[in-house]
Amino acid sequence: MTATLKYRLIAFSLFFISYGLNAQMLDTARLNNLKPPKNRELFHDNIDKEQKGLLASDGKADQQFNVSTNEEINLLLTRVVTRRIDEFQYNIETDSLLDHRMKVNYLSGMSNLLRYVKQNWKSKTVNPLQLDDIIDAYLECMELDKKGSSIEPVIKRLPYDAGTAVMAAENFQRNSGYRAAKDQLILKYCLQKPSQTFLTLKSNPDVPFADSLIKLVAKKYPSQLYTYAQADNKLGVVIRNIKDDPFVAAVSRMSRSKSGQVYFPFLDNIVQGKITFEEIDQAERDSVQYFRLLVKTQLQYVDRMLNGDTAYAHKDLLARLEKKAKDVFVGTINALHNENANVRFRCLQNLTAEELYYAAVLSDGLIYTSSYTAGVYPLMMQKDSAAW
């Protein structure tokens, strides 16, 4: 048994003991004899239905909630689903400070919460071992809501799955902290799944921490940053308005340029001030010079990688280098396979040995055997010997 599981078992045991201490106050007979007024019977019936559904969701019609190999935990969880929820219903009905509207609201929230857990625990969207904590949090939110206080502090301290389960009650929309609590869940989700940050922010661009999240994940997902910075929507505006982060600012500038994909392979060097947009523009006007700049940058990135430093967008650089090798050089010499060698391999003459190497290696599968053996390889050897 893991340490976490042991702690949970201890907590559940204490919970079980507390039931025994309060048995006289809320005995089983009193709970079973609860008769809500007709105008609230349906809402109690909905909770009863969800209790039964949650108990049966483990695949066994035995009135137990078995989600663990530990029988004590299963027993205690079963008591949470049954006894604790029954007590909740009793307490709601006997609370003289709650009017009909508020009682309906909190009863409906509990049935929604139980339904969410029932539908999502098997997929591990919510941890059933946290059910007691989730109900604790729901009750705490309920008490805060009664006082007109914000529920945000409760949701903020919960893990994402538990907080989502509480908010699935869908009955705190009028609470002053509802929007902030929803924002907390967005933040928790993005921190838990950073690859989904931009997609999530696309639907929630107005969260107060949008700038911070973008800066946090930008370098890990530069291609996503580039794509979303291009968009004519709120998130695109948010990204383009970030001026205090050189990396984000550089990608934003690329995204608004018609030549953005031309710049992207050099992103790391641009951010570090090793090359300017203007220098890339000048090289791009000549296909050989642009290919040469790609190879030079690739060699720099390889040296850095050998020292444990991976450049941003290095995969994009390789992809661009491969495309240029195939389109500008290999495609040309393949198409001229019936011409004499002087004509066929003219476009290769100004390339260095390193540049010829990348042209050959990155076009594997496309380059004709004759193009390699009669042109690229002998010229590469000749250039390499001359360099020595």
N, C-alpha and C positions, 0 to 999 in steps of 0.2 A: 504494500500500500504506500503511495507517495505521501510526502509530508503534507502537501496541499490537501489531499484527500483526508488525512488524519485530522487536520485542523477543521475541515468541514464537518467531519463526523462528531468531533467534540462540540462544535457549534450547534449541530442538530440535536445532540444529546441534551445540551443545556436548554434548547428550545423545548424538547420533549418534557424535561423536568418542570419547566415553567407552566406547561399545560396542566401537569399534576397539581401544582400549587394553586392554580386558578380553577380547578375542576368544580369546586363548590359554587363559584361565582357564575360560571357558564357551563352548567352540566348538560349532558347530551339530551336529556329530555326537554330542557328548555329550548335548546337549539332546534330540535325536531318539531316542537310545538309552535314554532314561530309562524304566525299567520299574518302576512302583510296585507294591507288593504287592496281591494280589487284593482285600483288604478296603478298599483306597482307589482302585481303578481307576475305579469309578463317579464319584467326585468329580473326578478328572482328566478323565474323559470329559465331565462337565458343563461344565467350563471350556473344553475344546476346542470343544464345541458352541456355547458363547456367543461364543467368538472368531470362529468361522465366521459365526455369525448377525450379529455386529456388522460384520464385513467386508462382508456382503451387504446390510446395512441401507441402504446408499446407493443401492440399486436396480440395482447391476451385479455380476454374478458373475465378478469379475476378481481376487479375492483381494487387493483394495486397499480402503482406507477413504478414500474421496474426499468430503470435506466442505467443501473450500475450492477457490477458483479458482487457488490457488498450488500447483503440483505438488510443490514441495519439502516443503511442510507436509503434503500428503497422504501423501507417501512416509514422512516421519518419524512421522506418526500411525499409519500401517500398521505400522511397526516397533514402536511402542508396543503395539499390539493383538496382534501376533504374538510377536516376539522377547522383549519385556520380560515378557509374561505367561508365556511358556515358561520364562524364567529364574526367575520367581517359583515356578513349579511345581517346578523343579529344586531350588531353595534350600529349599523346604519339605520335600521328600522327603529331602534330605541333611542336614537339621538334626538332629543327634543329641540335642539338648536338648529337642526337642518329642516328646511322646508321641502315640499314635494319635489320641486325642480332640482334642488341640490342632491336629494337622495337618488333621484333617477339618473342624474349625471354621474355620480360616483358608482352606482350599481352598473350602469352601462359601461363605464370605463373598465371595471373589473372583468366583465364578460369579454370585452375586446382584448384585454391583456391575456386572459387564459386562452382565447382562441389563437392569438399570435404565437404563444408558446407551443400550443398543440401543433400548429401548422409548420413550425420552423425548427423545433429541437432536433429532429432526425437529420436535417441537412446541416446541423451544427451552426446554423445562423444564430442560435441562442443556446447557451449552456443550461440544461435543465437543473444541474446542481446549484445554479444560482437562483433558482425559483424563490427561495425564502428571502434572499436579498432583494430580488426584484419586487416582491410584494411589500417588503419593508419600505423600499424606495417609493412605491406607489402610495402607500399610506402616509409617508412623510410629505409627499407632494400634495396629497389631499388635505392634510392639516395646514400646510402653508397656503393652499388655495382658499381654504375657509377664512383665513386671516387677511386675505388680499395680498399676501407676500409672494415673491418670485419663486418659481420652482427651479430656476437655473442652477443654484448651488448643488441641488441634489443630483441633477443630470450630469453636471460637470465632474463630479467625483466618481461616477460609475464608469465601468468599461463600456466600450461602444455597444456590444450586444445587449447588455443589461439595460443601458439607457434607452436603446431603441425599443426594447420590449415595454418599458414604462411609457414611452411616448406613443406606443401603439394603442394605448388606452383611448387616445383620440378624444379626450374630454377636458383638456386643459387649454383649449384654443383661446379662451378669454383671459387666461392668466397673464399678468404683466410680464412674466419672464418666459412666455412660450416661445417667442421668436429667438431669444437668446439661447434657450435650451436646444432648439432645433439647430442653431448655428454650432453649438458645442458638439452635436452629433456629426455634423459635416466635418468639423475639424478633426474629431477622433477618427472618422472614416478615412480621411485623406492621410493622416499620419500612419494609420494602420495599412493602407494600400496606396502608397505614393504614386504608383503608375496610373491610378484612376483620378488623380488630382485635377488635371485639366478638364477631363470629361465632367467631373463633379462640379467644378467651378463654372463651367459653361451654363449649367442650370441654376447656379447660385452665385452670380458674379458680384452681388452686393454685400456678401459677408464681410465684416470689418477686418478680417485677417487675410483677405485675398492676396494682397501684395506680398505679405510674409510667406504664404504658402508657395506662391509662384517662384519667389527667390530661392526657397528651400529646395524645390524639385527641379528647377530650371536646368542645372548642369547635369543632372542624371538623365533627363529626358529632353535634350535639346531639339530633337526633331519634332516632338509634340509642341514644344514652346514655339517653334517656327510656324507650325501649322495653325495653332490657335492665335498667334499674333497677327496672322494674315486676315483673320475673319473680321467681317464688318458687323460685329455684335458687341455687346457690353464687355464680354471677357477680352475681346481683342483690344478694346479701348483701354481697359485696365492694364493690360500688359504693355501696351505702347506708351502709357503714361508713367511707367516706372523709369525714372531717370537716374536713380542713385545706385543702380547695380550695373556695372559695365557689361557684364555678360548678357543680361536681359536686354539692355539697351542696344547692344550690337546685333543680337538676333532680331529685335524689333525693326531695326533699320534694314536688315536683309529682307525681312518679310514684306516690306513695303516697296521693295525694288523689283523691277522686272527681271533683274539679273540675280535675284536672291539665291537661287540654286548654284550659281557660279561662285558666290562668296562662301557658301556654307562649309565646304570642305576645309576652309582656312580659318574656321571660327576660333580655334584655340590660339592661333598666332595673332589674329586680329585683337582678341581680348588682351593678350599680353603685349600688344604694341609692337610686334615683330614685323607686321605688314599692314598696309593701309588698304582701304577700299579702292583708292585711286591706283595703287600699284597692281592690284588684281585686274582692274578695268583695262589697264594698259596691256597686261599680258594676255588677256582674254581676246584681244583683237587679232592675235596671231595664234592659230591652233597649235603650232609647235611650241611657242613660248608658254602657252597655258599648260600644255602637257608637261613641259619641263618644270614649271612651277609646282605642279601636282606631285611629280616625282621627288623634287627637292623637299617638299613638305612631308611626303611619306617617309623619306629617309630620316628626317628630323624626328618624326613621330616614333619610328622604329627605335631609334637611339634612346628616346625617352622611355619607351615601353620596356626596354632591356633594363632600365634603371628603376622599374616599378612605377612609372608615371605614365598613365594612359591619357592621351590627349582627348579633348572633347571632339565629338563628331568624326572620330578616326574611321569609323565604318562608312560614313558618308564619303569621306575622302577616297577610300578604296573603291567604292561603288562608282564614283565619278571618274577615277583613274581608269577603271576597267572599261567604262563606256567610251572614253576618249581613245583608249588603245584600240578598241574594236572599230569605232566609227572612222577615226582619222587615219589610222595606219594599216591595221590588219585587213579591214574591209577593202581598202584601196589596193594593196598588193595582191589580195586574193582575186579581185576583179580583173587585174592585169596579168593573170597567169599565162596568157598566150603571147604576151609581149616579151621582148628581150630583157635581160637582167638590168641593163642601164635604165630602161624606162620603168620597169616594174618596181624596182627598189629605190627609185629616186627620192621618194618621200622619207626614207629612213636615213639618208646620208648625214644629216645634221644632228642625229641623235647620239647621245653618249652611250657607253656600255650599260650603265644603270638604266637608262631610259629604254634601251632595246630589251633589256631583261624584263622589265615590267610590261612592255608591249607584248612580249611572247608569253610570259607566265599568265597574265590576266586575260589572255584571249584563248587559253587552252580549250579545245573543243571547236573553236571557230577557225583558227589559223590552219591553212593548208600545210601538209607536210612539206611540199616543195617550197612554200613561202618561208618556212622555218629553216630547212636544211640548206637551201640555195641562197637565202637572203639574210634573214635575221641572225642566225647563229654565226656564220662566218664573219659577218660585219661586227657582231658583238665581240668576238674573239680578237678581231683586228683592233678595235677601239680599246679593248682592255689591255692588249699588249703595248699599244702606243702610250697608254696612260702610265705604264711602268717605265 
